[in-house]
């Protein structure tokens, strides 16, 4: 017992130098490891929740049993390759990972394939937003939809569970993400084929292609690795809203090479050029004078374009839309999409133009206009419009005539037709003239009654006295309404012997004046009157009242002009323009 006790040593029995030597010998007996290393170890024991490995370190390492899919096949003493995640946990044990070790071996393989450009095999396992997930040796990689094929892929589901060749195009080491492409391999295979196709392309050549994609301006067609464009104008002879109205995706079609720019590798294709031109034999199909039916496809300021059939359109000019209406815009008569009937008026085969007419479908009401509305005949119409120069009167639907402002009244000088008539009012008229080629009817309203100026000549004799009401004040004088409804004019010089600074300040509408006729012109329908002449020979009291009423300078009977003849001579130029 004493002998055994003498063989037990403690660290305190050695000096400091000896202690350091012993510690180095002890630590040197174990392998040196770092976090992130892949190392080999032997299974020391298998527990319920983890597997314990001896890796030749001072402490054993543990691996969660969840990392093993074949736990039943493992036994003590088996050698495993593991990944060192942590040198020791709170219990002083190494934390190891079998799964991470497997991943790191695969990750090395993936990185090597990326660096060398090696083609690797993978399986598409599921669809996600924007593409597919690919299994590469047990690691998930992303295959974008745009990298599946050279042709646009519209259904990703058909690739699920399908094995394909890929090339790794991008690796994110921080997040351990991998992006792969199958398209790049297809493009490489098509390079020789594409060049071969480009070398054989010629203008006018007919080739077969597959509809690849649509755009608003045309259709992209795959010619076997080379894309060409059918512009929307070369898809059909008629108008189309979108290329999908004519073709479908993945449809195999025949096209003709219209242009090929080898330097820019642009190929312009034609589809309609392989179809029969709709204008062939059009003169037999649509002879002049025949009636056709079509849809309004376009409206312009000058007319409407009608699609008679695909590729054949005609123009109805606004002048050919109505016999009677003044059509300013085609939208007054037709609307987009409306199906209408028309008559072929002319064919320009060389320029591919057709002139159509709508009004020719009905009889021309102007053909019998002289019979229905002879000159001097009286009619009743409705006022449909007023202008500065006259009144438009509708005699029947679509037949209008114009009453000039000078033909509205025998007795009044109108500034605007609205002073005499209103829109919608019934008006009796007389036909004064008809211009059939220009489709114009001249009407008169005052001609419905006899010219009253023959009777006025005996009533309004020069020198006779009368009275009238002011209807309008102008710078040159006042307009007077006389008995019998006729108008007369009083020049400023016949309102006062002395100059008047502002006639509108001293004379007003509705004011009654006593007057003398100093001129009567039956031919020009003109009556000139004078207050000054009226006052001649009257009592001074009457003159003073007139002066006071209009704030005029005092005048006497001797101041009044001597005679009507001299008055007429002095004012002759003034009275010629009383408006």
Number of C-alpha atoms within 10 A of each C-alpha: 5 6 7 7 8 8 7 7 9 6 10 8 9 12 9 11 8 11 14 12 10 14 11 10 11 11 12 10 12 13 10 10 14 11 13 16 14 20 15 14 19 17 20 19 14 17 11 7 10 16 22 23 28 19 23 16 17 16 15 20 28 23 22 17 18 12 14 16 8 8 12 7 8 14 13 13 13 12 16 15 17 25 22 23 17 15 18 16 10 6 6 12 16 24 21 29 21 19 16 17 21 16 15 16 12 16 19 11 14 20 16 12 15 19 11 11 13 13 14 16 14 23 22 23 16 16 18 14 8 11 18 23 22 28 18 20 17 13 16 19 21 22 25 18 20 15 21 23 15 17 16 14 15 9 8 16 14 11 17 15 14 13 14 14 15 26 21 24 15 14 16 9 10 6 7 11 13 22 19 25 21 21 21 18 17 17 15 11 12 16 13 12 15 17 12 12 14 17 10 8 16 13 13 14 12 17 13 13 21 20 22 22 18 19 12 11 13 18 26 22 27 20 21 13 22 18 20 24 23 25 19 22 16 18 25 21 19 16 16 15 9 16 21 15 10 11 15 16 16 15 11 16 15 14 25 20 21 19 16 18 9 11 6 7 12 14 21 20 29 24 21 18 16 13 11 9 15 13 14 10 10 14 13 8 10 17 14 16 14 11 17 15 14 19 19 22 17 14 18 12 11 14 21 26 22 29 21 21 16 13 14 19 21 24 22 25 20 23 19 18 24 18 19 16 15 12 18 13 17 20 15 12 14 16 16 14 13 11 15 15 15 24 21 21 20 17 18 10 13 7 7 12 14 20 20 28 23 22 17 18 13 9 9 13 13 17 10 10 16 13 9 11 18 14 16 15 13 17 15 15 19 19 22 16 16 19 12 11 13 18 29 21 28 20 19 11 9 13 18 24 25 23 26 18 22 17 17 23 18 19 19 17 18 14 13 15 21 15 9 12 15 16 14 13 11 15 16 18 27 22 22 20 17 18 11 13 7 7 14 15 22 20 29 24 24 18 19 16 12 9 13 14 20 11 11 16 14 9 13 22 15 18 19 13 17 16 18 21 20 22 15 17 18 14 12 17 22 27 25 28 21 19 13 11 12 20 22 25 27 28 22 22 19 25 23 21 17 15 12 17 9 9 18 15 11 12 20 15 14 13 11 15 18 16 25 26 24 25 23 20 11 14 8 9 17 19 24 27 34 27 23 25 25 24 20 20 11 11 11 14 10 10 21 16 11 18 15 11 11 16 12 17 13 13 15 13 15 9 12 18 16 13 13 21 12 12 18 18 9 12 16 14 9 15 21 12 9 18 16
